[in-house]
Amino acid sequence: MTQSPLILVTGGSRGLGRAAALALAAGGADVILTYHSNAAQAATAVTAVEAEGRMARAFRLDIGQPGTFATFADTLRDALAGMGRDRIDGLINNAGSGVFVPYADTDADSLDRMYGEHLKGPYLLTQTLLPLIADGGRILNVSSGLTRFSMPGYSAYAAMKGAVEVMTRYQARELGDRGISVNAFAPGAIETDFGGGAVRDNADLNAHVAGVTALGRVGLPSDIGPAMAALVLSPSNWITGQRIEASGGMNL
């Protein structure tokens, strides 16, 4: 019997990561997710995946602390053995936080945090996990619509996501001989608690985004999770090295 795909989602306990985990489960995949600190929230995500009839595990990981990645890889290797596996079939690099501060007021600590969480962390975590990613697997690096259009206050975050898209192309080129496809996935503005929940909770900002979006509304996690799952679970890996935007047609 062919085993179900097994996908690792960083930051999978909440927001877009949780939406991706649930969509993956609905698509027939088992899921390993990471969380930063809220174990109870992670447990509810595991329960939701299991309710779809799939296996799920959750482990703590701080994407901004690369010194812990080797230990995390050991934890993952043990978890895989317990699930009757030795490899994951896909990795979604989703974890990270946001900074909403005007460019002139962005300090070095905020810039360093964005670098650590959105570029250095995914770069080194993926590198660490390469022996555990199956040949022919999928890597999806979450970027942002803000690499194509600009919204004041997001310069530090968007700059790192721009670098993620460059990293994606290099990964695709250098991992291609293993049949691993690597793409960048760029959501538009989504109603979550990301960045303090500004898009969700600020009525003026929400209305502005809806007004510049072809589909006439702000995106929801349920718009994004299935799109990520579709890319990772696609039977074809001929799409690689690409930036794929899911923004509802924002700022066309």
N, C-alpha and C positions, 0 to 999 in steps of 0.2 A: 504493500500500500504506500502510495506517495505521501510524504509528510506535508503538512500544511506549511506555508511560508511562516517564518519567524522574523519579526521586525522589531528593532530597538528604536524607541522614540525618546529622545532626551527632552526633559520638561514635559512629560506626558501626563502629569497629574491634573493639569488645569488648562484652560484657554484653548488655543489652537492645537496644542499637543494632545490634550485629552480628546478633542474632536477627531484628530487623526487616529488615535488609538481605537476609538469606537468605530470609526469607518473601516479601519483595517480589520477589526474583528467581524464586522458585518460582511466584509469581503472574503472571509474565510481564513484570516491570518491569526496566528498566535502573537502575543505582544509582550515585550519587556519594556517597561517604562522607567524613567528616572524622575526623581523629585528633588527639590533643593532642601526643604526643611519640614514640610507639612506631611507627616507620615499618614495622618488620618485621611487627608484629601487623596493621597496616593492610593490608600486602601479602597476608597470608594470608586476610584477609577478602575482598579483591578476587579472589583466586584461587578462593575458595569461591563467590562470586557468578558468576564466569565458568564454573565447573563446571556451573552451571544453564543455561548457554547464553546468558547475558545479558552486556551490556557493563557495566563497572565502572571507576571511577576513585577515587583517594583523594588527599586534600589535607590538609595540616596547617592546623589552626585552633585558636587558643586562645579559647574563648568568653568568657573573662574579660578580653579585650583588644580593646575596640571600635575602638580606633585602627587596627587591622589589617583591619577589615571591608571597606573600600573596595578595598584591594589584593586581598583574597580574592574579592570580586565580579569584579574584572578577571580573576583566574585562572579563575574559574568561567565567565566569558563566553568566554574562549579555549578552555576545555575543551569547552564546548557547541559551538562552531564546529567543533572537531575531530571531534565526534560527529554532525555534520550537524544540529545543533539551534540554536535561539536562545532557548529557554525550558526551565525545569524544570516538571514537572506537579504536583509536590508537595514539601513541606518538612516534615521531622519534626525538631522542636527537642528533641533528646534529651541533648545533651552536658551534663556537669556532674558534680561530685563531691558528697560528703556530709560532714556533721559529726555525730558522735555524742558529745555532751557535755551534761551536765545544764544546764538553763536558768541556774542560779545561777553556773555556771562558764564560760559562753559569753562569749568576749571580743570586742572590737570588730573585730579582724582577721578572726575566723571569720565574724562577721555580715556584714562587708563582702564577704568572698569568696563567701558564699552569694548575696548580692544581685547581685554581678557576674556570677556564672555562671548563675543560675537566673531572674533577672528582667531586669536591665539588658542582659545579653548577648543573650538571645533577642529581647527587645524591639527592640534596635537592629539586630541581624543581619537579622531579618525585614524591618524597614523598609528596610535597605540593599538587600535582594534583591528587593523588590517589582517592579522593572522586569523581572526575570528569571523571575518566576513567571507562568505562563500564566493568562489569564482562564479561569475555570471550574476552577481548580486547587484543591488541598487543602493546608491547613496543620494540623499536629497538634502541639500543645504538650504535652510530657510533664509531667504533674503527679505526684501521689502520693495513695495512699489515706490518708496522714497528714493531709490537709486535712479529712477526714471524721471520723477517729478519732485519738486521741493515743497516742503511746508515748513515755515519758520519754526525753530525750536527743536528740530530733530537732526541738526548737522552732525553731531558726534555719532549718533546711532546709525544714520544713513551712510556716513563715510565708511564705517566698518562693514556695513552690508555691501557697499560697492566693492570692497576688498574681498568679501566672501565670493562674489561673482567671478572675480579674477581667479581666486583659489579653485573654484569649481572647474574652470576650464583646464587648469593644470592637472587637477586630480583626474579629470576625464581622460586627458592625454596620457598620463603616466600609469593609470590603472587599466587602460583599455586592453592591454595584453592579457589581463585576467578576465576579460569579458564583463567587467564591472562598469555600469553606466553611472554617471554622476551629473546631476542637474541642480540648478538653483531655482528655488520656488519663491516667487515674490507676491505675497498677499498685499492687497490694498488696505485701506482703513477698515478696521473690523471692530465691532462692539464687544470688547473684552475689558478686563481690568488692567491690561497692559498700559504701562506709562501713566499709572494713576487713574486709568479708566476715562481719559479725556474724551475720546471719540464716543464712548457710550454715554457719558454723564453730562457733557457740555452740550446743551441743546443747540447753541449757535454753531458750534463746530460740526455737530452731527448734521445739521441742516445744510451747512456749506458743502460737506462731503457729498451728501445726497444730490445736491444741485449740480455737481461737476462729474457725476457718475452716470454713464449711459443707461444703466438699469434703474436709476432713479432712487436708490437707497444706499445706506451704509451696509457693508457686508456683515455676516454673522459667522460664528465658528462653524455652523452647519453648512456654510457655503465652502469652507476651506478644507475641513477634514476629509471629505470625500474626494476632493481634487488631489490632495496629497496621496491618499491611499491609491487612487487610480494610477498615478505615476509609478508608485513603488510596486504595485501588484500587476502591472501590465505584463502580458506574456512576451512582449517585445522589449528589447533593451537597445533598439536602434536610435532612440533619442538620447543623446548624451552631449555634455558640454554646453547645454542650453540654459538660458534664463526664461522661465515660464511664469508669466504673471497671471494672477487671479484677483482682479480688482473690480470686476463688474463694469469695466470700461471707464475707469477713473481718469480724468484729465486727458481724454483722447484728443 
